[in-house]
């Protein structure tokens, strides 16, 4: 059973309402200006969301905020890396594909939301998701188990989604801030995420919710690996059972809940597949895990588009954490023949031939990089893999950016955006 089956009475309309309310609260939490005193009978007063009865709504809203942010994060990091290429005519988005967004801290990566198929942001959506999950957790802490049914389970979910929000912030950002605090490096963000995942694991064990436990272990394995704690990453990854999968749900019912990858790549045709990620081969066969096809349709800027085949509908779910990622973390932590055996086991269900090459450290490193590229295709990992493995950028920095002007840059992580730097009193002084 996936987390989608476990969730707490989360219909599409309730999740959308909760997410929108939580997004508003998150944005105004850092704003010194007061809202205009206007009566709006259709709105929920903030104090109503801090009662025991509203606790599930807070958690649902946090999950909804993360699900929207995840789609935007996958698109932004996929465009900056080598998964997607720009295929539209809006200049505000070109810095992503041109890889010079790191020179424009006032750009849309810091300010835009998660609902666009053209100019999606990453910093604000993930920050809102993180705040709303932490806020749900803090609110639940003030209540007793007698006041809130399944309190430990709800708190585990809150900590879990705060952890994944922080993990994706660390994977995308060179630095970020939390709740008007100091500027954190991505390593500090991963440490914060580890704390949330550890809390989620403890609470999930107390509440006897196995899916939350497995998700927390995937999160722990991920951020421990990124911090260089391979032994800790291995220990957590080894706890994840075959078949486990935590997904972000999606829906065709309204725009905020669209699968953003399908929306931007397939439906709106604003982004195509980067040429070096088309028809990826493994052991001489086209790899079905990263399958791409020529659509036969023109993109927004007139080229013939290429589309990924992982998400083919507005309601296609998006993986958040799964067994296969945990296995790749084990392979990276163990290396050698163990890594080969793990990778061959992951290939087998897809009919991909076994790896039979050398097992020295350099060969295994390259094998893991390429296996992650295919297994985790368009799931939000590629840009940080390029960053942490220090992979060569293609095209090389300084190469002319065709048609739309400028030259390719060297972005592999995004700097603290101006919207945070100038509005955070701890940083701006």
Phi, psi and omega in degrees: 000133179273169177300332181300325179283338186276340196295164193269085173047059190250083172287160184302314184292321179294320181293319179297314178302311182297317181297318181295318178297315181294323177298318178297316178298318182297317182291324182277346179296334182255012186251127180277348179280142178269146176294151174298142182278083182238133178287129179221089187301335182280351182267151177270123174301142183301324182296335178292338180275000181248025176257158179304322182295333183270358184304314178299326178295320177300315181292316177301320179296319178296318178296317178299320177297319179293318182298320176293315181297324182298315179300317178295319180297319178298318180293311183299311182290330177291324178289317181295323180277225185236028178265315180241155175233148180296138179217032181225177191248013179270113187297334182298337182267344186300327180302333176299302185291328180283350178063029174244020177298336179289350176262001185230071184293349174270006185284182188290342180299334181268336191247331187285159180270201188249005190257354183277149171266001184238304185240064181282148175259180179225320185292309181295314179300316180290326178293319176297317179298317180295314181299315184293326177290316177297322179295319177299318180297313180299320180295317180294329179301330184281351181254162176261167177296333177289331181278328185233117176295139178059039183302312182297322178296317178295320178292322177299316179297319180298312179296322181298311183286332170297319179298314180291326176297315179293321179299315180290328172300315179295326180289334184258326190258143168290326178203161180201174178228156181236124173051051178060026178270191182289167178287124180257140170288169178295330177294323176292326175295319177296323177295319176297318178298319179300319178300318180294317180295321178297319177297315180300319180297313180300313181292323179294325176294317178297322182273353182057055177243092187303321183297322176295321178299313181296318179297318179297322179292323174297315179299316178299315180299318182298305187284333173293319176301315182294337177269001179086007179269077185291326179295316178293322177296316180298316181299318180288316182297327181294344181274352186273122185279155175305142177087351181293140181202121172256127185238150166272122179285160178218167184205147174274002189287328178199156194301323183297333185259008176299149162291111190290333180290313175300315182302310187280322186269316188265311188277305182280337179058039176274341181223139179248177177278133177302137184309320182286354177252010176271141176052047178296132183253151173223121182051040174083002178237151178293129187278117182291343181287336181236034186296135174226152179221154172284129187280335186080001181248149179283140174280179182299330180261011169098355179276163175283125188276155170243143183230146173286159183246011181278327182232108187240021177202159177300333183257017176293125178290156182243128178297137171257315179205141182205166183305319184297322176297316179301320179293321177294327175294318175300316180300317180292322181288324186268319180068187175059211182295330176302317179297318179298315181298318179296314183294319178297324177294325177289328180286327191307315182297342182260002180071025181269132181302152178295153169280130180232019183276191182294159183240020174291165188301317182294320180294318179293321177302311180296322178299314181295319178302312183288326178293319177297322180301324183272310183296321185256025182304135182043049172237005173101011186256338194296317183298317180289329174296318176300319181293309188283330177270356180053052181283150178295142180271133182233124352297158183294149175306139182096343177294140180301132176274116192291146171068308189270354171095156179091193181224152178297139177258201187234029182295123167233353168206160186256135181286165176307125184284157180301326182300330175274314185300319186273345183248357179262110186296334178292326182269316184283339181077000000 
